[in-house]
């Protein structure tokens, strides 16, 4: 469905309860399946998490995870170490274009039996699970932290543990740290240096059995953006968040100071307040640790007419779509003068928005494209195509956005 979004009310004093972190939920689901005696509360309601949950409980030998990239990576490692389990792991057309060779090569170093069914280096995969006895692997840490996390999640269950040597520049490091923290919390012995991770085999009793998933910081970014587009004095409450979050995107409070948004912690609440409308003349940031915020920050700079240059974005080309190209396409449509490279986005200038009719934003089957562009409705009417894509990570997004005074009209 396509919709026209317009502003009909005020953001001020709205209270949004954001669902559990997709990243944390998906890691805990794998650990729950491996260790059994783990309870997970406030699990993400995202489609990605539901697909992973369904796959883990399935006895079928053909599993389709659609667009869920995290599920593809985590399940590849999970099924590889399940003796006597044979699985065809597949996904959407786009999933079949997303590389997985680095992870498959690493698993093969450990003795895994994995075959490519169609194209070398890409899903679908035929995985013949077996006991993995090798315990050392070298992997490029500069492509996706999820490859390393997939290995780490199964590591405590390998009879000889696992030693991972990391090469290249680490990307999305906070997500890797989240995985290590969860392992330590359940009682796994982990040693970590800049280029080496050692995980001992786990045979004891779990230290922690009950986990409450924190709300998703990536999802919170769209409400930070909404606050940034509002007038000074606007306040907005988000729950439930920790000041000591494991999530990499908890960098939001610092990043949105550039856009005049102040964050106050009050118990499990984030209180956002628009306090300033004097912005930097140009914003330059390396987003290597927080690539999922790139779309939100880019659209925010466009909306506030702030030239920007964001680097460290090489992983965006292999996401649900080529996010760099998609951003360039849609921002150019709206009047932005922008350039991209393989790992960067630059917004040089913004022409005054003069279109007589609202522009339609293509979402490219990418949830973050839809959610990042939607808050522009606080500045001018805008159309968003295929709004159902948000189900991947945040099914309640459109209802929550309406709480801020955004009006929806189906547009055909």
MIZAKE-502290 format. One line per field, with one value per residue: chain; z, x, y of N, C-alpha, C in turn; residue in one letter. Coordinates in steps of 0.02 Angstrom, whole numbers. Atoms other than C-alpha are relative to their C-alpha. Example, Ala and Ser with C-alpha at 12.3 -4.5 7.8 and 13.67 -1.06 7.14 Angstrom:
2
unit [A,A];
nZ [0,-3];
nX [45,-42];
nY [-59,-59];
caZ [390,357];
caX [615,684];
caY [-225,-53];
cZ [0,37];
cX [45,-39];
cY [60,55];
code [a,s];
// end
This chain:
412
unit [A,A,A,A,A,A,A,A,A,A,A,A,A,A,A,A,A,A,A,A,A,A,A,A,A,A,A,A,A,A,A,A,A,A,A,A,A,A,A,A,A,A,A,A,A,A,A,A,A,A,A,A,A,A,A,A,A,A,A,A,A,A,A,A,A,A,A,A,A,A,A,A,A,A,A,A,A,A,A,A,A,A,A,A,A,A,A,A,A,A,A,A,A,A,A,A,A,A,A,A,A,A,A,A,A,A,A,A,A,A,A,A,A,A,A,A,A,A,A,A,A,A,A,A,A,A,A,A,A,A,A,A,A,A,A,A,A,A,A,A,A,A,A,A,A,A,A,A,A,A,A,A,A,A,A,A,A,A,A,A,A,A,A,A,A,A,A,A,A,A,A,A,A,A,A,A,A,A,A,A,A,A,A,A,A,A,A,A,A,A,A,A,A,A,A,A,A,A,A,A,A,A,A,A,A,A,A,A,A,A,A,A,A,A,A,A,A,A,A,A,A,A,A,A,A,A,A,A,A,A,A,A,A,A,A,A,A,A,A,A,A,A,A,A,A,A,A,A,A,A,A,A,A,A,A,A,A,A,A,A,A,A,A,A,A,A,A,A,A,A,A,A,A,A,A,A,A,A,A,A,A,A,A,A,A,A,A,A,A,A,A,A,A,A,A,A,A,A,A,A,A,A,A,A,A,A,A,A,A,A,A,A,A,A,A,A,A,A,A,A,A,A,A,A,A,A,A,A,A,A,A,A,A,A,A,A,A,A,A,A,A,A,A,A,A,A,A,A,A,A,A,A,A,A,A,A,A,A,A,A,A,A,A,A,A,A,A,A,A,A,A,A,A,A,A,A,A,A,A,A,A,A,A,A,A,A,A,A,A,A,A,A,A,A,A,A,A,A,A,A,A,A,A,A,A,A,A,A,A,A,A,A];
nZ [0,2,-39,-2,-69,-13,-71,-23,-73,-32,-30,-70,-56,19,-33,44,-29,56,-12,-16,50,46,-3,-62,2,45,-33,-56,26,16,-63,-31,34,-14,-71,-27,-61,4,12,31,-8,45,64,57,40,71,44,-1,-60,7,49,-33,-49,37,28,-54,-26,56,14,73,28,46,-41,37,-48,36,2,-66,7,-63,-6,48,-25,-62,12,36,-50,-45,31,17,-58,-24,31,31,24,67,11,54,-28,56,-17,54,57,-25,-44,43,27,-56,-7,-63,10,-55,-56,20,0,-70,-26,32,-36,-61,20,20,66,28,73,34,44,62,17,-47,-45,-17,-13,-53,-23,-27,-60,-31,-66,-27,-58,22,-49,9,-48,16,64,15,36,13,-44,30,44,-41,-67,-9,14,-60,-51,15,-25,-73,-34,-5,-26,-65,8,35,-53,-12,0,63,2,62,16,38,45,26,-48,-26,13,-46,-58,-58,6,-20,-72,-28,0,-52,-65,-13,-16,-67,-48,-14,-33,46,-10,62,0,60,13,61,60,-18,-48,-20,-37,-28,1,-61,-24,-67,-7,21,-53,6,36,22,33,24,58,0,61,57,12,71,10,-33,40,40,-43,-6,61,-5,-48,32,48,-36,-25,-65,-56,10,-39,21,-45,29,-48,-63,21,-52,12,10,51,39,72,30,19,-60,13,22,-37,18,70,13,-25,60,28,-51,-42,-64,-28,-73,-22,-61,-10,65,51,34,11,54,3,51,-39,39,73,34,20,30,71,37,-48,25,-49,20,-27,5,-56,-3,69,5,-11,57,36,-43,-5,66,11,-48,28,56,-24,-35,46,-26,41,-42,31,-44,25,-35,18,51,-10,24,69,0,-45,34,66,-2,-35,23,62,-14,-31,52,45,-30,-21,61,20,-43,10,-29,44,-39,33,-39,20,-27,-73,-28,27,-9,19,12,-9,5,34,-34,21,38,37,-14,-23,-42,33,-24,-19,9,-61,21,-47,-56,-56,-25,48,-16,-66,-2,39,-23,-42,41,0,-47,36,61,17,36,11,-12,36,-29,-70,-37,-9,-69,-39,-9,-64,-45,26,-28,15,26,-55,-45,33,-3,-67,2,38,72,29,54,51,51,63,55];
nX [42,-33,37,-20,-8,2,0,65,0,-63,-39,-15,26,18,-39,-3,-30,-32,-9,-66,-54,-5,-67,-7,47,-23,-57,26,37,-49,-27,54,5,-60,-9,63,27,-3,64,-9,58,2,-29,20,57,-18,6,-65,-3,51,-25,-54,33,33,-51,-31,47,23,-33,-2,-68,-3,17,-2,0,22,-49,-33,-71,-28,19,-40,-68,0,23,-53,-45,37,14,-64,-26,52,-12,55,54,-13,46,-8,14,9,33,29,-45,-53,-44,-44,-51,-41,-56,-8,-60,-48,24,-3,-70,-22,29,-35,-64,15,21,71,17,48,-5,41,47,6,-59,-55,-7,65,55,14,-52,15,-41,3,-27,-46,-39,-58,-54,-53,15,-31,22,-17,56,-3,48,19,57,61,-9,45,-36,-38,49,26,-50,-5,59,-6,-65,-1,26,-49,-35,-66,6,-16,-44,11,-48,34,-41,35,28,63,59,56,-31,45,42,-43,-6,64,-3,-47,30,51,-35,-28,55,25,-53,-51,-65,-20,-58,7,-48,18,1,8,52,-1,60,-9,60,40,30,26,68,7,0,61,51,54,-23,51,-29,9,31,-46,-26,5,69,6,-31,49,34,-50,6,64,-11,-44,39,53,-18,-33,46,35,-25,24,-24,-7,-17,-37,-70,-50,-56,-58,24,-47,11,-43,37,9,-38,48,1,-57,5,54,-17,-14,64,35,42,-30,27,-4,21,41,13,-7,25,-39,38,-30,24,-30,-24,-42,6,-61,-30,-67,-2,-12,-7,-41,0,-14,55,-19,28,73,24,73,25,-20,57,32,-42,-3,64,3,-41,37,57,-23,-45,-68,-45,-30,-38,-1,-44,5,66,-8,48,67,11,22,58,62,-12,-61,28,-32,31,70,0,-15,58,59,-16,-6,69,27,-37,-66,-57,-39,-47,-17,-54,15,7,15,56,-12,53,-35,45,71,39,64,52,49,48,70,32,-45,-43,5,-63,-6,-29,-47,7,-46,36,-31,15,67,3,-43,28,67,4,1,69,3,-22,41,34,-42,29,-43,26,-8,-15,-2,-69,-23,11,-64,-31,40,68,45,-28,47,46,-36,-10,64,5,-35,39,-5,62,-10,51,-20,-12,-6];
nY [-60,-65,-50,-70,-21,-73,-18,-25,-13,-18,54,-12,40,68,53,57,60,34,71,25,-2,56,28,38,55,54,33,39,58,51,26,38,64,39,15,23,-30,-73,-32,-66,-44,-59,20,-42,24,-10,58,36,42,52,48,38,42,54,45,38,50,41,63,6,-2,-57,-58,-64,-55,-60,-55,-5,11,25,70,39,8,38,69,36,26,43,65,32,37,46,65,38,-44,-26,-56,-49,-66,-45,-64,-39,-14,-43,39,40,-46,-25,47,37,41,-8,42,70,20,7,61,56,8,38,67,1,25,-48,-5,-51,33,-38,-39,4,-56,-30,47,48,45,67,8,67,-12,51,-21,-40,11,-50,-54,-65,-27,-70,-30,-72,-33,-63,5,2,28,57,62,18,17,67,47,-6,28,73,17,35,67,40,37,-29,-72,-32,-58,-38,-53,-51,-41,-58,-48,24,-41,11,31,7,60,54,-6,25,73,21,-13,51,62,-7,-1,68,37,24,-32,-33,-44,-41,-54,-38,42,70,18,70,20,67,41,-9,62,-10,-25,-69,-51,-40,38,-43,-61,-46,-36,-72,-26,-4,-67,-16,-24,-65,-53,-35,-48,-53,-39,-37,-55,-49,-38,-36,-67,-2,11,64,57,65,52,66,52,1,-3,-2,-45,45,46,41,-12,-51,-60,-42,-62,-51,-63,-42,-20,-47,-67,-41,-23,-38,43,17,62,9,66,0,71,34,-45,-52,-61,-39,-69,-43,-57,-46,6,-21,64,-7,-20,62,55,55,54,69,40,70,38,-9,-8,0,-68,-42,-28,-50,-60,-32,-35,-55,-54,-28,-38,-60,-37,3,40,51,54,57,53,63,27,53,54,-19,24,70,6,18,-28,-41,-59,-62,-20,-16,-66,-50,-5,-32,-68,-39,-14,-52,-63,3,11,48,45,60,44,67,1,-66,-40,-72,-47,-63,-56,15,-51,-12,47,-41,41,-16,61,40,49,69,30,73,30,52,56,-15,-30,-62,-54,-25,-32,-60,-55,-19,-61,-61,-25,-57,-59,-7,63,47,66,58,58,67,-12,62,23,-11,61,34,-17,-42,4,-52,-66,-49,-19,-44,-65,-36,-30,-64,-49,10,26,47,7,49,-34,48];
caZ [0,-39,74,76,241,305,470,566,746,869,925,1099,1251,1150,1232,1118,1184,1062,1047,1089,997,843,858,1040,1014,869,965,1116,1010,946,1121,1186,1055,1092,1282,1314,1488,1434,1446,1338,1383,1274,1117,958,858,695,547,548,726,690,538,641,779,653,571,738,784,612,573,385,274,167,258,176,277,144,169,343,321,505,504,349,431,604,539,420,568,678,556,509,686,704,673,557,508,322,271,114,174,51,42,-69,-238,-151,-20,-162,-213,-40,-17,115,53,195,326,227,200,387,430,304,394,547,446,396,247,148,-38,-150,-244,-374,-377,-295,-141,-123,-50,-65,32,62,239,301,487,577,733,708,792,716,829,736,595,512,449,372,503,381,286,414,602,582,505,663,777,688,731,909,949,910,981,1162,1097,995,1091,1072,1079,949,914,785,707,639,487,410,493,607,553,663,813,945,875,898,1076,1108,1061,1174,1319,1302,1301,1457,1544,1523,1591,1437,1457,1323,1289,1168,1096,946,822,916,1005,1104,1165,1282,1266,1392,1498,1662,1723,1651,1757,1691,1632,1609,1487,1458,1286,1286,1163,993,974,784,789,908,777,677,827,858,678,707,857,756,627,762,843,993,1155,1080,1196,1163,1277,1221,1322,1375,1362,1465,1482,1483,1326,1234,1067,952,899,1078,1005,955,1100,1053,866,879,978,805,764,924,1014,1198,1281,1466,1548,1677,1742,1583,1486,1355,1358,1196,1186,1040,1118,974,789,753,657,598,431,376,464,437,526,513,536,529,701,668,484,520,566,398,315,465,481,294,281,437,359,201,297,398,249,324,198,258,220,300,280,338,242,137,215,149,-27,27,135,86,-60,-110,20,-44,-218,-149,-40,-187,-297,-175,-104,-279,-320,-175,-227,-144,-235,-179,-223,-170,-173,-121,62,78,52,24,24,-55,-54,-45,-170,-99,-103,-240,-305,-320,-292,-155,-213,-200,-109,-171,-28,-126,-9,127,294,339,179,224,406,376,244,330,461,318,331,477,348,191,124,58,-16,42,-68,-5,178,230,217,397,458,440,596,667,628,739,659,565,716,824,696,696,883,837,730,558,452,332,170,57,-109,-268];
caX [0,55,10,15,82,40,62,-101,-46,95,234,242,217,185,244,300,333,457,470,619,785,789,977,972,817,894,1054,956,846,1000,1072,903,898,1077,1068,883,864,850,693,675,556,504,556,553,391,486,460,646,633,472,553,706,595,495,652,726,569,546,584,571,722,680,682,642,691,632,722,794,981,1023,926,1018,1187,1146,1055,1197,1313,1179,1129,1311,1345,1185,1237,1124,1021,1012,935,909,919,850,769,699,770,867,933,1005,1105,1179,1352,1384,1549,1654,1547,1534,1723,1751,1631,1717,1882,1797,1745,1568,1483,1397,1360,1297,1142,1135,1274,1444,1456,1269,1114,1026,1134,1129,1191,1230,1253,1394,1500,1630,1795,1914,1933,2022,1971,2026,1894,1886,1804,1777,1627,1493,1499,1356,1474,1580,1428,1360,1522,1527,1350,1390,1567,1526,1440,1590,1684,1850,1783,1838,1978,1941,2079,2011,2086,2042,1956,1815,1643,1488,1598,1463,1357,1504,1525,1339,1367,1518,1425,1280,1400,1486,1319,1268,1437,1543,1729,1785,1953,1955,2094,2098,2129,2087,1937,1945,1787,1802,1683,1541,1490,1435,1274,1209,1243,1090,928,808,840,730,765,791,689,766,879,878,688,706,807,651,576,738,721,539,592,731,603,492,491,596,516,444,462,440,455,519,525,606,792,949,1086,1208,1139,1227,1162,1278,1140,1131,1249,1090,1089,1263,1230,1068,1147,1201,1016,969,891,933,912,873,864,726,721,684,624,712,649,688,678,708,816,909,892,1069,1151,1328,1375,1432,1423,1559,1543,1616,1468,1567,1501,1321,1280,1095,1080,1146,977,901,1048,1056,871,885,1026,924,770,870,975,1141,1275,1352,1477,1458,1593,1615,1460,1528,1404,1255,1279,1237,1084,901,944,1098,1057,1184,1110,932,971,1047,897,765,855,897,712,674,803,962,1128,1220,1361,1405,1557,1572,1578,1518,1372,1392,1251,1323,1171,982,877,719,576,466,368,183,134,204,347,332,474,521,563,654,587,691,609,734,702,517,546,686,593,423,465,490,301,332,407,302,177,262,210,285,267,242,228,210,400,416,355,533,589,449,270,193,289,145,28,163,199,15,28,142,8,48,-106,-116,-212,-207,-138,-161];
caY [0,179,325,514,582,756,844,870,888,915,797,872,759,601,439,298,122,45,-144,-253,-244,-354,-377,-432,-540,-637,-673,-733,-847,-939,-954,-1014,-1151,-1205,-1199,-1229,-1154,-971,-865,-710,-569,-421,-515,-411,-422,-391,-506,-548,-613,-708,-791,-841,-909,-1011,-1080,-1134,-1229,-1309,-1490,-1458,-1482,-1329,-1162,-995,-842,-717,-548,-588,-566,-591,-754,-815,-786,-851,-1005,-1049,-1070,-1148,-1286,-1319,-1383,-1488,-1670,-1771,-1618,-1578,-1413,-1310,-1129,-1003,-831,-695,-643,-505,-628,-732,-577,-547,-625,-758,-832,-761,-849,-1011,-1015,-989,-1130,-1244,-1209,-1285,-1438,-1388,-1468,-1328,-1321,-1179,-1231,-1091,-961,-980,-869,-836,-920,-1039,-1161,-1348,-1376,-1551,-1529,-1619,-1612,-1475,-1519,-1391,-1241,-1101,-987,-825,-704,-530,-419,-276,-342,-388,-412,-536,-664,-659,-658,-813,-903,-838,-895,-1077,-1070,-1121,-1278,-1336,-1471,-1381,-1204,-1079,-957,-821,-716,-552,-466,-298,-150,-204,-142,-123,-163,-124,-266,-384,-320,-355,-537,-554,-474,-597,-744,-680,-652,-834,-889,-922,-887,-764,-683,-537,-430,-315,-456,-615,-692,-854,-940,-1089,-1236,-1219,-1367,-1291,-1210,-1048,-894,-803,-883,-737,-595,-443,-370,-183,-79,-53,99,88,108,254,348,392,481,574,630,681,784,866,921,998,1171,1219,1162,1002,851,667,515,344,183,68,108,91,220,71,-8,-151,-84,13,132,195,327,422,547,608,610,707,847,907,928,1019,869,848,677,652,480,455,277,177,328,433,611,701,890,1006,1141,1224,1263,1321,1180,1144,1221,1049,880,749,580,406,288,126,75,132,99,69,253,314,335,425,544,577,620,726,827,847,906,1033,1089,1033,981,819,682,511,377,198,143,-2,-125,-26,-93,-272,-235,-258,-146,-46,87,213,212,212,364,456,417,478,629,688,677,793,923,864,874,718,599,422,310,128,178,358,476,663,791,948,1060,1064,1156,1235,1112,1185,1036,1074,893,778,668,478,392,219,101,-37,-173,-89,-52,83,181,194,240,365,466,467,603,727,741,861,979,947,819,663,497,332,179,1,47,-135,-155,-93,-263,-324,-231,-120,-176,-40,103,185,180,257,393,438,472,617,700,628,598,451,445,294,349,249];
cZ [0,39,-10,74,4,75,20,74,25,30,76,48,-20,36,-43,35,-57,19,9,-58,-42,7,63,0,-41,29,56,-24,-18,63,37,-31,16,72,35,57,1,-15,-27,5,-45,-66,-55,-37,-75,-39,-1,59,-4,-49,31,50,-34,-27,54,27,-54,-5,-76,-25,-54,38,-39,50,-34,-1,62,-3,63,8,-46,29,63,-11,-39,48,45,-30,-17,57,31,-34,-26,-22,-69,-19,-65,29,-57,23,-62,-58,22,45,-41,-33,55,17,69,-1,59,59,-19,-1,71,30,-30,31,63,-16,-23,-71,-29,-75,-25,-51,-68,-18,55,43,24,19,-66,13,17,57,28,67,25,62,-25,53,-8,42,-15,-70,-6,-43,-7,41,-31,-43,39,68,11,-18,63,56,-12,26,76,36,6,36,67,-4,-40,52,17,3,-67,11,-68,-7,-48,-44,-25,55,23,-16,48,65,60,-3,19,76,34,5,55,69,18,18,71,53,14,30,-44,12,-68,11,-66,-3,-66,-61,15,52,15,42,23,-7,67,20,69,1,-21,60,-1,-46,-31,-28,-21,-55,5,-65,-52,-15,-74,-15,31,-43,-39,41,21,-60,1,47,-30,-49,33,27,68,55,-6,44,-23,46,-37,54,-36,-18,60,-19,-12,-51,-32,-74,-26,-16,60,-5,-19,41,-17,-71,-11,36,-58,-28,53,44,62,27,76,16,65,11,-68,-58,-32,-8,-50,0,-54,33,-42,-74,-36,-13,-27,-73,-45,52,-33,55,-32,35,-3,56,2,-70,-7,11,-61,-35,42,1,-66,-14,47,-25,-59,25,34,-40,27,-48,44,-42,52,-33,42,-17,-51,8,-28,-70,-2,50,-41,-71,3,30,-22,-64,11,32,-52,-45,30,23,-60,-25,38,-6,31,-52,37,-44,45,-27,27,75,29,-35,14,-25,-5,13,-8,-36,36,-28,-33,-36,20,28,43,-41,30,12,-10,62,-15,45,61,54,21,-49,17,65,4,-37,27,43,-39,-3,50,-35,-62,-15,-43,-7,12,-32,40,75,42,11,71,44,15,68,50,-25,24,-21,-21,53,48,-30,2,68,2,-43,-75,-25,-61,-48,-52,-67,-54,-65];
cX [44,-41,28,2,0,-1,-67,-1,70,34,-2,-38,-25,46,-4,35,26,15,73,48,1,68,9,-46,27,59,-25,-39,48,28,-53,-6,60,4,-65,-27,10,-70,12,-65,7,34,-26,-59,15,-8,64,4,-51,23,56,-30,-33,51,31,-45,-24,40,5,73,7,-26,11,-4,-14,54,45,74,33,-16,41,70,3,-19,51,48,-35,-10,64,26,-53,9,-65,-59,20,-53,17,-22,-2,-36,-28,50,58,48,50,54,47,55,2,64,48,-19,5,73,26,-27,33,69,-10,-24,-71,-9,-56,12,-44,-44,-5,66,53,4,-65,-50,-36,58,-29,48,-11,35,44,34,63,54,59,-17,35,-19,24,-55,11,-54,-28,-62,-66,15,-44,33,36,-48,-28,46,3,-59,4,63,-1,-24,47,45,69,-1,20,47,-8,54,-33,50,-42,-25,-69,-57,-55,24,-48,-45,39,7,-64,1,45,-29,-52,32,28,-55,-27,54,54,65,25,62,0,55,-19,-7,-14,-56,5,-62,10,-64,-37,-34,-31,-73,-3,-1,-65,-49,-54,28,-61,32,-16,-35,53,22,-4,-70,-10,25,-51,-39,48,-5,-63,7,44,-37,-55,26,34,-51,-39,33,-33,31,1,18,6,74,46,57,65,-16,56,-3,44,-37,-21,44,-47,1,57,-7,-53,8,15,-64,-43,-47,39,-34,10,-25,-40,-25,9,-25,56,-46,38,-29,38,19,35,-13,59,41,70,-4,11,12,39,5,23,-51,16,-31,-77,-30,-76,-31,12,-59,-35,39,3,-64,-8,41,-34,-56,19,50,71,42,37,42,6,43,-9,-63,4,-51,-69,-16,-27,-58,-62,-2,69,-22,33,-32,-73,-5,12,-61,-55,15,10,-69,-30,37,69,53,49,44,12,64,-17,-11,-18,-61,16,-61,32,-44,-72,-34,-67,-53,-57,-53,-72,-37,50,37,-12,69,-3,35,45,-2,45,-38,28,-9,-68,0,42,-30,-67,-2,6,-70,-10,19,-42,-33,46,-36,52,-31,13,16,4,71,24,-10,65,31,-46,-72,-46,20,-53,-50,35,13,-64,-10,33,-36,10,-63,15,-60,24,4,12,16];
cY [63,50,70,20,76,12,30,17,14,-62,3,-46,-70,-50,-63,-58,-43,-73,-20,2,-63,-35,-43,-61,-58,-38,-46,-61,-57,-31,-43,-69,-45,-23,-22,41,76,25,70,39,61,-14,47,-31,7,-65,-40,-48,-57,-55,-43,-49,-61,-50,-44,-55,-49,-64,-12,1,55,61,64,57,68,54,2,-18,-26,-74,-44,-13,-43,-73,-41,-33,-51,-70,-38,-44,-47,-68,-33,44,26,50,36,67,50,64,33,8,44,-38,-41,43,25,-51,-33,-42,4,-44,-74,-25,-11,-65,-62,-11,-42,-70,-5,-25,43,5,58,-35,35,35,-4,64,30,-55,-15,-47,-68,-12,-69,5,-57,29,36,-5,48,61,66,21,71,29,75,34,64,-2,1,-32,-61,-67,-24,-19,-70,-54,0,-34,-76,-22,-37,-72,-46,-34,27,77,29,59,34,53,49,37,59,46,-24,48,-18,-32,-5,-61,-63,-1,-24,-76,-25,11,-52,-66,2,-3,-70,-45,-29,39,25,42,39,52,31,-45,-73,-9,-74,-14,-72,-40,5,-65,7,21,73,47,40,-37,45,65,41,43,74,22,17,72,20,28,68,57,41,51,55,46,43,59,54,44,43,67,-5,-5,-65,-54,-64,-52,-67,-50,-67,-8,6,47,-41,-54,-39,19,57,64,42,63,57,64,47,26,53,66,47,30,34,-41,-20,-63,-1,-70,8,-71,-35,42,40,59,43,70,38,65,53,-10,32,-63,10,20,-60,-55,-57,-53,-65,-44,-75,-42,2,7,1,69,45,31,54,65,38,40,59,60,32,46,65,40,5,-42,-51,-48,-55,-55,-63,-39,-57,-56,16,-27,-71,-11,-20,27,32,67,65,24,20,70,54,10,43,71,46,21,59,67,1,-13,-45,-44,-60,-31,-69,0,68,31,73,39,68,61,-23,57,8,-46,38,-41,17,-61,-40,-53,-69,-29,-75,-29,-61,-63,8,39,67,59,31,41,63,59,25,64,65,30,57,65,14,-67,-45,-66,-54,-61,-64,3,-64,-26,8,-62,-37,14,35,2,56,70,51,22,47,69,41,33,69,52,-5,-33,-43,1,-49,34,-52,37];
code [x,x,x,x,x,x,x,x,x,x,x,x,x,x,x,x,x,x,x,x,x,x,x,x,x,x,x,x,x,x,x,x,x,x,x,x,x,x,x,x,x,x,x,x,x,x,x,x,x,x,x,x,x,x,x,x,x,x,x,x,x,x,x,x,x,x,x,x,x,x,x,x,x,x,x,x,x,x,x,x,x,x,x,x,x,x,x,x,x,x,x,x,x,x,x,x,x,x,x,x,x,x,x,x,x,x,x,x,x,x,x,x,x,x,x,x,x,x,x,x,x,x,x,x,x,x,x,x,x,x,x,x,x,x,x,x,x,x,x,x,x,x,x,x,x,x,x,x,x,x,x,x,x,x,x,x,x,x,x,x,x,x,x,x,x,x,x,x,x,x,x,x,x,x,x,x,x,x,x,x,x,x,x,x,x,x,x,x,x,x,x,x,x,x,x,x,x,x,x,x,x,x,x,x,x,x,x,x,x,x,x,x,x,x,x,x,x,x,x,x,x,x,x,x,x,x,x,x,x,x,x,x,x,x,x,x,x,x,x,x,x,x,x,x,x,x,x,x,x,x,x,x,x,x,x,x,x,x,x,x,x,x,x,x,x,x,x,x,x,x,x,x,x,x,x,x,x,x,x,x,x,x,x,x,x,x,x,x,x,x,x,x,x,x,x,x,x,x,x,x,x,x,x,x,x,x,x,x,x,x,x,x,x,x,x,x,x,x,x,x,x,x,x,x,x,x,x,x,x,x,x,x,x,x,x,x,x,x,x,x,x,x,x,x,x,x,x,x,x,x,x,x,x,x,x,x,x,x,x,x,x,x,x,x,x,x,x,x,x,x,x,x,x,x,x,x,x,x,x,x,x,x,x,x,x,x,x,x,x,x,x,x,x,x,x,x,x,x,x,x,x,x,x,x,x,x,x,x,x,x,x,x];
// end
